[in-house]
C-alpha cells in the first residue's frame, strides 16, 4: 500500500499543519520509504521469536532498601522559612 498526496494532505489536516507542495512531496517519499521498510520487516520469519517488552533484558536498577534512622525534626526544620512547633508552616491552599 503506497501513500498518496491526498493521504499526506489528510494527515496534515488531522495534525492541523499546513505544508507547501514541495514539503508534501518530501513527506510522500518519506512515508513510502517507511512503508517499504515495514514490508521488509514483515517478510522476516519471527515464528520462533518471543515477544519482548524491551529490546534488552532489564534488571532492577534501584538500590536495595536499607533501614536507616530518620532525620531529626530539628534538623529537617533548620532551614524552613516558617515553622510551627515541629511542623512546616505553609500558606493555606484550600478555601
HUUR-V865720 format. One record per run of one state. SS is the DSSP state (H for helix, E for strand, - for the rest). FROM is the first residue (numbers start at 1). TO is the last residue. If there is no record, write none. Layout:
ss={SS & SS}
from={FROM & FROM}
to={TO & TO}
//
This chain:
ss={- & H & - & H & - & H & - & E & - & E & -}
from={1 & 5 & 15 & 21 & 43 & 73 & 77 & 83 & 85 & 87 & 89}
to={4 & 14 & 20 & 42 & 72 & 76 & 82 & 84 & 86 & 88 & 95}
//
